[in-house]
Amino acid sequence: MAEISVELVAVERRLWSGKATMVIAQTTEGELGVMPGHEPLLGQLVEGGVVKIRTTDGETVIAAVYGGFLSITGDGVSILAESAELAEEIDIDQARADVAAAQDADERARAEARVRAAGQTV
């Protein structure tokens, strides 16, 4: 099975790195699926997007991401987010409360991404 190296990094920490069979990310140009052999590309991540990484072990890593870039090279995929949070770290009740309390569109997008990443609907 073909694989690619993937790094999911936020300003404050590295969230995940390893081998994967596919990466799905939301960019300003639309949702993008990346598999081994993908052409080099640089894309801007949407504010309040969700990234999914299918690992070679058959697991799926899901993260809410807030801005940043997706870089695809011959060496692999780098997701460089301004900030990000793994789905398993998200308190769904707090995320829902944050959606309700959002003061502007940016806050709401971030909170909604956290809810979606946790596998819930807004």
N, C-alpha and C positions, 0 to 999 in steps of 0.2 A: 504494500500500500504506500502510495506517495505521501510525503509529509513535508511540512514547512516549519521553520523556526518562528515562534511568535513571542513578542514581548508586549505586555500591557503595563504601561508606566504612567503614573501621575506625578505631578510636581513633588508631592510629599513622599512618595514611595513606589516601589515596584509591586504591582498587584499579582502578576502571574507571568511566568515565562516557561517555555517548553516547546514540545513538538505538537503540531496539530494537523488535521486533515482539511479544515476549513475555518475561515473567519468571516463573520457577517457583521457589517458596521453600517451605521447611518451617516452618510455624508451630505453636504449641502447640495450635491448633485443627485442624491437618491441613495437607496439602500444598495450596498455593494457586497457581493459574495466573492471571497478570494480562496482559490485552491492552488495547490502546488503548480508551478509553471506559469502563474499569472504574470502578465506584462508589468514592468515597473510603473508605478503610479504614486502620486501624492494627492491626497484628498483632505479636505477640511471636514472635521467631525461636526455634526449639528450640536447645538446647545440642547442638553437634555436627551441625548440619544442612548441607545442600548447596543452593546457589543456582545456577540456570542462567539465563543471559540469552541470548536469541536476537537477535543484532544485525541491523540492516537490511542488512548485507553478507552475511547468510546464515551467519555464523560463530556459534559457541556459546561463551560465556564461562562457565566453571564455577569456583566457589569453595567452599571449606569455610568455614563461618561458625560462630562460637561466641557465642551469645546476641545480644541486641540487638533491633532493631525493624525492621519493614517498614512504610513509610508510603506510601499511595497517595493522591494528590491530583489535581485537574484538571490540574496542571502536569507530573505524572509520578510516578515511583516512586523512593523513596529507601530503600536498604538500609543501615541504620546498625548495624553489628556491633561487639560488644566487641572482637573480633579476627577476622581473616579471612585466608585464604591462597588465591591463585589456583592452580588445578590445575597449571598449567605450572611453578609454583615448588616443587611438592611433590616431595621425594625419597621415592619409593615404598618403598625398602628401609628407610629410617629410619622412615617412617610405620608400616610393618608391625612393626618392632622396638618402636616406642612402644606399639602395641596389646598386644604380648606383655608389656611391662614395666609396663603401667598399674597403679597402686596403688589406684585407686578408680574408681567409675563415671564420674565427670566426665572424668578423664584418658582413660579408655577411649573415651568418646563422642567426644572431640576427635580422638583418633588414628584411630578408625574413620571419622570424617567426612573426614579427610585422605586415607585410602585410597579411599573412595568417590568423592571429588572427582577423584582422579587416574585414575578410570575402572577401578579394580580392585575385586575383591570381598574382603571381610574373611575 
